Amino acid sequence: GGGKGGSPLAFLPSGYIVKEINSGDNESLLEMTEALCKRALGKNTFIVTFLAHFKTKRSGRNYAAMSNAFHVHGVSKDAKVFWKYMFDLKGCRDDRMMRFNNQKVPVSK
């Protein structure tokens, strides 16, 4: 599958995502690493857990492996799960609401 920005994504059945990240997102992650770690270790956060942030030697591409906040353990991947709101909460300037009442919301950048 692909992300909203067109980057390749792999959704693993275990509830994790591996995403190719562009150079701008890679730099942002590097700049925010300490703050993200502090926030993720807190009790009140919606930030997903980043398991790895790496560059492959062969392709030179950057990737992030993270938990999938919308994965429901014990529910079939084909089951329909209704989300009233869905936001993309990463550090960038475009609109973050992606779904309202399970309907896609147009994204403006």
FENRA-V397182 format. One record per residue. RES is the residue in three letters. OMEGA is omega in radians with two decimals (* if undefined). D_LAST is the distance of its C-alpha to the last C-alpha in Angstrom with 2 decimals. Layout:
BEGIN
RES;OMEGA;D_LAST, RES;OMEGA;D_LAST
END
This chain:
BEGIN
GLY;3.14;21.48, GLY;3.12;17.99, GLY;3.13;14.94, LYS;3.14;11.56, GLY;3.09;10.83, GLY;3.13;14.28, SER;3.11;16.39, PRO;3.10;19.86, LEU;3.00;20.78, ALA;3.07;24.33, PHE;-3.11;25.08, LEU;-3.13;28.59, PRO;-3.14;31.07, SER;3.11;31.83, GLY;3.12;28.49, TYR;3.13;26.75, ILE;2.96;23.79, VAL;-3.04;23.79, LYS;2.99;20.50, GLU;-3.13;20.18, ILE;-3.12;17.80, ASN;-3.06;16.62, SER;3.11;18.09, GLY;3.10;15.20, ASP;3.10;15.19, ASN;3.12;18.96, GLU;3.12;19.28, SER;3.12;17.25, LEU;3.12;19.59, LEU;3.14;22.55, GLU;-3.05;21.75, MET;-3.03;21.25, THR;-3.09;24.16, GLU;-3.13;26.66, ALA;3.11;24.49, LEU;3.13;23.28, CYS;3.12;26.94, LYS;-3.11;28.18, ARG;-3.11;25.72, ALA;3.13;26.41, LEU;3.11;30.12, GLY;-3.08;29.95, LYS;-3.05;30.92, ASN;3.14;28.00, THR;3.01;24.78, PHE;-3.11;22.25, ILE;3.13;21.32, VAL;3.11;22.58, THR;3.02;25.39, PHE;-3.11;24.73, LEU;-3.13;27.94, ALA;3.05;27.41, HIS;-2.96;25.21, PHE;3.08;26.90, LYS;3.12;27.13, THR;3.13;29.51, LYS;-3.05;32.27, ARG;-3.07;32.54, SER;-3.07;29.02, GLY;-3.14;27.63, ARG;3.13;24.45, ASN;-3.14;22.97, TYR;2.99;22.86, ALA;3.03;22.49, ALA;-3.04;24.78, MET;3.05;24.01, SER;3.09;25.21, ASN;-3.08;23.56, ALA;-3.08;23.11, PHE;3.08;23.50, HIS;3.11;26.66, VAL;-3.12;29.71, HIS;3.10;32.83, GLY;3.12;35.74, VAL;3.13;33.80, SER;3.11;33.87, LYS;3.13;30.66, ASP;-3.13;31.38, ALA;3.11;31.70, LYS;3.10;29.20, VAL;-3.10;27.68, PHE;3.08;26.01, TRP;3.12;23.24, LYS;3.11;22.70, TYR;3.03;19.38, MET;-3.13;17.22, PHE;2.99;14.63, ASP;-2.96;13.09, LEU;3.07;14.45, LYS;-3.04;13.77, GLY;3.02;13.17, CYS;-2.96;9.60, ARG;-3.08;7.13, ASP;-3.12;4.46, ASP;-3.03;6.60, ARG;3.14;9.80, MET;-3.11;12.00, MET;-3.14;12.54, ARG;3.01;15.93, PHE;-3.05;18.12, ASN;3.09;21.79, ASN;3.08;21.13, GLN;3.12;18.95, LYS;3.10;15.47, VAL;3.10;12.79, PRO;-3.12;10.01, VAL;3.06;6.60, SER;-3.13;3.78, LYS;*;0.00
END
